[in-house]
Amino acid sequence: MNYWFCSTTGENHEISLSKNIWGVEKRYKEKLNQIKKGDKLIFYVKGRKLGGAFKVISNMYEDRNEIFNGGLFPFRIKIESVKSPKSSWLVEWTDEIIKNIDLIKNKDYRWKFELMGRTIKPLSEKDFNYLLSMIK
């Protein structure tokens, strides 16, 4: 099993939650193809939010039905929730989180540049478990 850090928009995260599907555009197809059934995902929702933890329940497939906002995102996987925030559907992405995960190398204001243009990043089990613990 592998762990992944996945970025999305708030609108598309809501669609993913309602349909149990996450999709990416063609330029991320090869990266998404590395994600396999049984892998675990943590979603980062653009705007400094933590969107929950999910388990992958299918390998990548292509679907051209338009369900997402801002693009087709035809390369998809099916997901199921492992842990979603209880108080609201998102948890604030705080400086404490940034400080405590190895995924982010630059702990100052430059941390956001490490996520720009990176929809999918490998995540350590340690970081996954820490982020999972932050979802209340």
Secondary structure as GFF3:
##gff-version 3
##sequence-region A 1 136
A	DSSP	beta_strand	3	8	.	.	.	ID=ss1
A	DSSP	alpha_helix	10	19	.	.	.	ID=ss2
A	DSSP	beta_strand	21	24	.	.	.	ID=ss3
A	DSSP	three_ten_helix	26	28	.	.	.	ID=ss4
A	DSSP	alpha_helix	29	33	.	.	.	ID=ss5
A	DSSP	beta_strand	40	45	.	.	.	ID=ss6
A	DSSP	beta_strand	49	56	.	.	.	ID=ss7
A	DSSP	beta_strand	61	62	.	.	.	ID=ss8
A	DSSP	beta_strand	75	83	.	.	.	ID=ss9
A	DSSP	beta_strand	91	92	.	.	.	ID=ss10
A	DSSP	alpha_helix	95	100	.	.	.	ID=ss11
A	DSSP	three_ten_helix	109	114	.	.	.	ID=ss12
A	DSSP	beta_strand	120	123	.	.	.	ID=ss13
A	DSSP	alpha_helix	125	134	.	.	.	ID=ss14
###
